[in-house]
Amino acid sequence: MKVAPVSALTITPYQRRHLQPIRDLLFHSSYVHSHLDWLDSDQWLETGDTITHLAWQRGRLVGMIALSSPLNGSTWIRLAAVSDHVDPESVLCLLWADLVPRLRQLDVHTVGLLIVNDWIGRYASALGFHYGEEIVTLARAGYDIPNPLPNRPKIRVAELRDLSQLATLDQAAFGPPWQMSLYDLRQAYRIASSCTVATKDDLILGFQISTFFFDGAHLARLAVHPSQQGQGIGGALLGDLLERYTRRGIHLMTVNTQDSNHQSRRLYQRFGFEPNGYNLPYWFAEL
Ligand SMILES: CC(C)(COP(=O)(O)OP(=O)(O)OC[C@H]1O[C@@H](n2cnc3c(N)ncnc32)[C@H](O)[C@@H]1OP(=O)(O)O)[C@@H](O)C(=O)NCCC(=O)NCCS
């Protein structure tokens, strides 16, 4: 395919009327990076508080980069696309150069990029991103569930009114850029097949959110408040969850975690999870 040189590009912030050109670009381009987790691109652009810049050439949309609303000084590139008819590196670099001052104004210091599609990985260095580590996928199949440790906490199904407490807990358990906002949690809760909380005296100590995924389930989030970790709460949530899915006839489960997250990896290993070879590289830029 003939790729035209990038001439006379105009960069503009996203406005609602740009939704259709974005849909067209995402539909026709081979260069699409989408790491939206819970939403499709329309929902995400329309309902989220995103930072989205668009690159235009002679009135035609040829590129875009969209980031999630910053949380505690960090954000992620969630959506990016470049038309097949222009040079991806030039378009991405121009968009990025335009975005950086805006992100700095918003006090963003870290931008994460999960390489879900190989193509964007080829341009990550040119944009000033550095390789961080692998996000590993672990999977388990079977019905063996370790017996719960003594003093198992009470576990109940989460309710909508718990979500703000879950967001606070999540942000205490994870550091930036891995934390979830209340908005993210609402979206996750909306599509969850199971969301449970571990409690003691009505206080929420930990929670999990999982979704149906092909013929199994995916554990999307497991977090225990730092002051309560190492006492069997994560294991209790996980064991209870596996029992719930077993009752529904589901015995396949996957989870993603950082390669360096030894605490979670030991717990998952104890419950029979093993790496399935499907890793996603995590890159980041410091502004
Ligand atoms: C990872 C995390 C959820 C684990 O929760 P936790 O409550 O601290 O974990 P537990 O107390 O249940 O597990 C502690 C130990 O008891 C073991 N254990 C837990 N349940 C058990 C059971 N039923 N039988 C035998 N051993 C068990 C675990 O394997 C672990 O063993 P280790 O000492 O070898 O590490 C928690 O540390 C956390 O929130 N971390 C930050 C957020 C995070 O990383 N989440 C996971 C990302 S995917």
The ligand as an SDF file (V2000), in Angstrom:
LIG
                    3D

 48 50  0  0  0  0  0  0  0  0999 V2000
   -2.8160   -9.9720   46.1090 C   0  0  0  0  0  0  0  0  0  0  0  0
   -3.8210   -9.8100   47.2490 C   0  0  0  0  0  0  0  0  0  0  0  0
   -5.2270   -9.7050   46.6790 C   0  0  0  0  0  0  0  0  0  0  0  0
   -3.7290  -11.0750   48.1380 C   0  0  0  0  0  0  0  0  0  0  0  0
   -4.6590  -10.9440   49.1900 O   0  0  0  0  0  0  0  0  0  0  0  0
   -4.2220  -11.3070   50.6900 P   0  0  0  0  0  0  0  0  0  0  0  0
   -5.4200  -11.2350   51.5520 O   0  0  0  0  0  0  0  0  0  0  0  0
   -3.0570  -10.4750   51.0700 O   0  0  0  0  0  0  0  0  0  0  0  0
   -3.7310  -12.8240   50.4890 O   0  0  0  0  0  0  0  0  0  0  0  0
   -3.9200  -14.0210   51.5150 P   0  0  0  0  0  0  0  0  0  0  0  0
   -3.7110  -13.5050   52.9100 O   0  0  0  0  0  0  0  0  0  0  0  0
   -5.1880  -14.7290   51.2250 O   0  0  0  0  0  0  0  0  0  0  0  0
   -2.7290  -14.9340   51.1210 O   0  0  0  0  0  0  0  0  0  0  0  0
   -1.5540  -14.9230   51.9260 C   0  0  0  0  0  0  0  0  0  0  0  0
   -0.9310  -16.2930   51.9330 C   0  0  0  0  0  0  0  0  0  0  0  0
   -1.8740  -17.2460   52.3990 O   0  0  0  0  0  0  0  0  0  0  0  0
   -2.0620  -18.2450   51.4250 C   0  0  0  0  0  0  0  0  0  0  0  0
   -3.4730  -18.6800   51.4180 N   0  0  0  0  0  0  0  0  0  0  0  0
   -4.5530  -17.9060   51.2220 C   0  0  0  0  0  0  0  0  0  0  0  0
   -5.6660  -18.6690   51.2450 N   0  0  0  0  0  0  0  0  0  0  0  0
   -5.2490  -19.9370   51.4590 C   0  0  0  0  0  0  0  0  0  0  0  0
   -5.9200  -21.1720   51.5890 C   0  0  0  0  0  0  0  0  0  0  0  0
   -7.2350  -21.2520   51.4930 N   0  0  0  0  0  0  0  0  0  0  0  0
   -5.1760  -22.2700   51.8100 N   0  0  0  0  0  0  0  0  0  0  0  0
   -3.8360  -22.2150   51.9150 C   0  0  0  0  0  0  0  0  0  0  0  0
   -3.1530  -21.0790   51.8220 N   0  0  0  0  0  0  0  0  0  0  0  0
   -3.8430  -19.9500   51.5800 C   0  0  0  0  0  0  0  0  0  0  0  0
   -1.6920  -17.5780   50.1420 C   0  0  0  0  0  0  0  0  0  0  0  0
   -1.3170  -18.5040   49.1520 O   0  0  0  0  0  0  0  0  0  0  0  0
   -0.5380  -16.7400   50.5660 C   0  0  0  0  0  0  0  0  0  0  0  0
    0.6120  -17.5570   50.6950 O   0  0  0  0  0  0  0  0  0  0  0  0
    2.1070  -16.9560   50.7680 P   0  0  0  0  0  0  0  0  0  0  0  0
    2.3500  -16.6890   52.2210 O   0  0  0  0  0  0  0  0  0  0  0  0
    2.9340  -18.0040   50.1900 O   0  0  0  0  0  0  0  0  0  0  0  0
    2.1120  -15.6810   49.9700 O   0  0  0  0  0  0  0  0  0  0  0  0
   -3.5090   -8.5830   48.1160 C   0  0  0  0  0  0  0  0  0  0  0  0
   -2.2110   -8.7140   48.6080 O   0  0  0  0  0  0  0  0  0  0  0  0
   -3.6610   -7.2670   47.4080 C   0  0  0  0  0  0  0  0  0  0  0  0
   -4.7360   -6.6790   47.4170 O   0  0  0  0  0  0  0  0  0  0  0  0
   -2.5690   -6.7690   46.7860 N   0  0  0  0  0  0  0  0  0  0  0  0
   -2.5970   -5.4950   46.0710 C   0  0  0  0  0  0  0  0  0  0  0  0
   -3.5150   -5.5690   44.8730 C   0  0  0  0  0  0  0  0  0  0  0  0
   -3.1390   -6.7070   43.9730 C   0  0  0  0  0  0  0  0  0  0  0  0
   -1.9800   -6.8990   43.6600 O   0  0  0  0  0  0  0  0  0  0  0  0
   -4.1510   -7.4670   43.5130 N   0  0  0  0  0  0  0  0  0  0  0  0
   -3.9700   -8.6110   42.6480 C   0  0  0  0  0  0  0  0  0  0  0  0
   -3.6460   -8.1380   41.2750 C   0  0  0  0  0  0  0  0  0  0  0  0
   -4.2770   -9.2040   40.0670 S   0  0  0  0  0  0  0  0  0  0  0  0
  1  2  1  0
  2  3  1  0
  2  4  1  0
  2 36  1  0
  4  5  1  0
  5  6  1  0
  6  7  2  0
  6  8  1  0
  6  9  1  0
  9 10  1  0
 10 11  2  0
 10 12  1  0
 10 13  1  0
 13 14  1  0
 14 15  1  0
 15 16  1  0
 15 30  1  0
 16 17  1  0
 17 18  1  0
 17 28  1  0
 18 19  1  0
 18 27  1  0
 19 20  2  0
 20 21  1  0
 21 22  1  0
 21 27  2  0
 22 23  1  0
 22 24  2  0
 24 25  1  0
 25 26  2  0
 26 27  1  0
 28 29  1  0
 28 30  1  0
 30 31  1  0
 31 32  1  0
 32 33  2  0
 32 34  1  0
 32 35  1  0
 36 37  1  0
 36 38  1  0
 38 39  2  0
 38 40  1  0
 40 41  1  0
 41 42  1  0
 42 43  1  0
 43 44  2  0
 43 45  1  0
 45 46  1  0
 46 47  1  0
 47 48  1  0
M  END
$$$$
